[in-house]
Amino acid sequence: MKEGTLLSIFVVSLLLLPMIATSFAPSSAEEIPIGGTLRVGYYHMVQSLTVGVDMCWTNMGCLLNLLIYDQTAAMGPYPKFEYVPRLCYKWEHSPDGRVWTMYLTHNATWHDGMPVTADDLVFTAKYLPRLGWWNETDTNFVKVEKVDNYTVRLTLRRACAKPPMYWVPTLPKHIWWPYRYNLTYYPNTDAIGSGPFMLEDFKPGEYIVLKRYENYHGTGRKTYLDRVIIIAYGTEEAEIMALKRGDIDMADDLTPAAALALNGTKDIEVIVAPGDGVYWLSFNFMTPGTLGDVIRDINFRRAVAYAINKTKIIETVYLGYATPIDSLVYAELPEYNPNLPKYECDPEKAMEILNEAGYIDRDGDGIREAPDGTPLRFKIGIPQQWTLTLKTAQIIKDDLAEIGVKIDIEAIDESTWWSYAFCPAKSPYQMLVYEEIPSPDFTWVYQMFCSMEAGGAGNNMGGYSNKEYDRIFWEQEDTLDPEKKKQLLWRLQEIFAEDLPAIPLVRPNIFGAYRTDKFEGWYYGLNGIWGYYDDWVFYSVHLKPGVVEEQPRPTKPTNYYWWIIGGAVAAVAATIVFLLVRGRFIKT
């Protein structure tokens, strides 16, 4: 494929994104066929439906929470991202934003038929946040009160500008009550929620089948689909082949090469979205000794920022499909500060900064030394499964070598890496390349850089501490006025850019593909076709008029087909034996 063709696809995709995202809803619900099974390919399927890491922190787990369970509210679709009703049809808050009154819809029921009442929301608010999976301002309650059967009053420790518990799955008290002191003990094999889809079948690690909940109250949205089947494929190649064969209807989060190779394939549309993941290089401020002193020297961090060639990362790692970033806020959002320093690649400036700071290569071995003679040699730890991150780290290593800073990359298993990422005092690494998906509700990412004593405890990236940063962060958290909040967030980004607790690197585009032969009404946003905070495609997509489909079951591109063939052969053999015994088998 020619480079010009790829660029045209990319530009057209980005130009069409707002139109697709804002016009997916049909003009008349009466014109839309109800039914159909949407089959989704992905690389990961949760191993359990318990309220553990898999269901609470992975993309797939978060999606299942959105589909099976109700939240008080939902984040609206791109580009506005306004909060819309879901389990609660309205809400009110006190002038200081600390006391919220939530009004539950009166016709919501659990998938087992029991009514959803204020008791369920009270139960969830009291016990679920204790697990620590949802430790944001909107779940930090001082008091939880039942006003009546469909009204709950929530008093927060701090002001909140969004509906409390908008991100928390509401649980049925009548099922979970015996496990209230440790909800992780409940196996949750039936996954009884009150959301638009209910569990029909689940094979851990392989697939999940959801069917439309016919009695869903529909506050905010409903689905046109009969079923959603999500199938995990071990490799991207297997997922792509399934899409081509028609075994699945959509595949998201594909590599650029794999997605663009589908361009021109009959009945398949390729999409390119801006992407919602951001990469940064973080520093371990709790590194002991001279290397720790160097890390804590702003001159060193600025020199590193000028040394990194973000364009090379984009072209080499992402084939040109990424953008350089100077903030952890998406540029599409009004809270993004466009006036931040860019730190464009300038090795000469980086070396000048290091020289003036006294970091000189005194022995001529190509590595600078601190004034006490300690070589500027640092370690970056990378999970060995994160291939793109490893490539990014290699470019950073080469860039820093040009200015006399030595980097050693250590590829380690992911669980070990996570044990160090938020425990900087125990980490043997001085730097980390990290990816996060902030979402339009991004302030929690900046909380990762609050000092331990100011709310970053247990979630602090690198042990960074800045009192002004802490003050601005919590002031904006307590601010309800949108314009004042925006100004505070602009200042927070300025402090971040000036002090560089981490160096923002790149924001990769997201690639996906879907089939056009059976379904229409496709939607995608910043995160591609779906993401952990955006499930709107499951309410917009619907069968094309006149399309009638067979009810498919989950299929996997491995030994599953041989089981089908074997079963069919066994069935035929059994029939032949039966007829022989009965004397009704006639030779020809």
Steps between C-alpha positions, in 0.01 A plus 500: 500500500634842407586752771264757349212254523569434869514872572172556318329229704631656820395857415156400378444286811581786734285744303204263512535419871283783637231433239492127576504554874218753508266354239481130582155521655221430244225755466220261586522200725201344319710463185769293668494118498530340840717190517829362382812369670799730497825303521805681630860389477756597761834379631395457864210347687466522875571186701236576763196719561590573862564860601875459468771644277370333184152648523596835646824607332521331158337641187283191460394492863402866495298444182313207657424715804344759270294245307379271780464748786343841541685803629335812638588683178697441180762704320336621181642436152771688315548793462308651796550227764216644709367284781161351414244312713520129549384336824427848633274713285613820672725632775550818704788630707558756771670831413834368628474181290535267798142384553334326206142377484456215252156408362473141379269406217193319637479220243850354510529130583784256553552225246336257746184714501544667839445880510797736525454734794687750710614213723716370217668833433558555873650152531733558204608844623584366845689185409635500144737800532670324792672268253708792372429440131301823490681741728409828336335808647155389381507185717659645814192527721455644849137394517264286289127543569183345368239776464226276364475187284630683193705786641851494649699784653879474471730726701856516365819599679583743222307690235420306185407641159367173356223261610636280780548132414458565128780249447403243767284195415195498726468158668186316617493501879288186519779300336819662631401576860665187654831606341479868592822504703702351215313511172784325318396172668179483294566301178229692311451220247149623414602867479154633588491866408234748388670613179386470139667159454488189715740207518407197287827305477859549610818299447782660697779628282319408178159659444192654655144509367267780605134529404269798505317546828144534381384683815777758499362835611683683222572824684761660278535224238388162373650246264359376170700177520384158617846391601861601528767229481855604587770251400864510605756417232853405591654699217414798286538282190228265624271794577554650154424166331181468704392846385567414137306173526207674665540311830508838675352835406756735651857510625654791686841609627684357199854583396526750213649246260230238568212746478615680187565169325121452517436811294308406186380166643140435403246587771765628742546862609826614663493785754774716646422688822722755678562257786457541875821343627794723597860397562742672731845454649481519879783552747555327832549792739561257786820361346769509771847648476656712228278364222200605706646849534540513122139386444377770738696768313261680266791581267554130437132434432481792258808378318338157462183666367698684231699189410202272421401486135123453510478514120730198478281311748192581292656400169687192621265350756161617371570530126405867515162440666546691826537859613756659733349624826595756763213427741305204636177677399360428153540797265129473404385591850449861617711424808808449282751786535639582153775728636728240654871466416547244223856382577563428135801277437820705535804292607729804491280684749480186716881474514530870578264459798697202630832683462374800693366270774844345545434162340817451296666198337826530690661169400407506132303172499189662348307502828464817704572501870342684790731739690590218741609278210192273486425405136157606371387143440136419559271198469160491331274207580251385232251209509631253246151455349475870411676488162419855393618634835826309462554660159426843647748440781766403248458830316522690830817304580656598167395864537646532848822330392552791258513744794719278719238332717512120517177301517468128574167341406379205704205297370318341792171317551197724524397411854847589630493824305168601656636427847758775436295750297318645802754401765790726400682458831539127428567531127849428362419715195561872461261543205190331357324529165134494591169501314167612639154563354379812683154521333319837477467477880877535527575670832569170677814463288637825638423375850763232433759778541365644824734453793441207733382726782263689271296215362743312279552222754466160334466664159811718480708483184869527582482665841471851355415776748412864430287699746372745241403213271315332788318822587389571143389141445272493803372852440379400155346185647296719737398745228163468329512805274611366156700807398685529831566127495643528149736779605623294794555199276693719256724606789540139614620405152744793505653379827523150358671626184738727691599252770483183287413227749456307175562577135190461278603312186240396243133422452455211253201480268253215545416271209197281463286333236141385466286317248233684306301207357258447792515797736485876469493797737866459592652747744850569621664761718843591634558142607399328177185290476477439875701555812491462874295820542316506164255223407270706278550281193293230673202738500544646153575198282205304360411255225453639154134494395412165345801314639415167660780314672546163656576502870876440517686362797851590616773360278873499542756452222667204672387146580141621539422421136640148537266445791210601275612267223561219748157550652335495159681178403403340831138601449493347150664181625250470782212542254637228272537257789147579617354435154698180458367369828144587403546339158414820319838569339472418127811432295515644153 
